[in-house]
Amino acid sequence: MKKVNKLVFISSIAVPYQVRFCDSLQEYYESRFWFYEHPDRTRGRWWRVDLGKSCEVLERVLFSDSGLLADRYLASLVSGLIDAVIL
């Protein structure tokens, strides 16, 4: 059985070109793209695309707009998800 390389890519916003890129990578890797949010907040609802089976928007993600973590996403469950994909 051939070993399949795995790839996890984490990005801020699910945009069409990244979803297409993930689909193209399936030929070479077992790739998963995780996004912190849909594009609605920053680009408008019309940017929203079907994420297919290899992309998803993470749940329970916080966006900090002030303080020490200003302009940062906080996703506490990501390390557990990565462990599940790798194993």
Buried (B, 14 or more C-beta within 10 A) or exposed (E): EEEEEEBBBBBBBBBEEBBEBBBEBEEEBEBBBBBBBBBEEEEEEEBBBEBEEBBBBBEEBEBEEEEEEEEEBEBEEBEEBBEEEEE
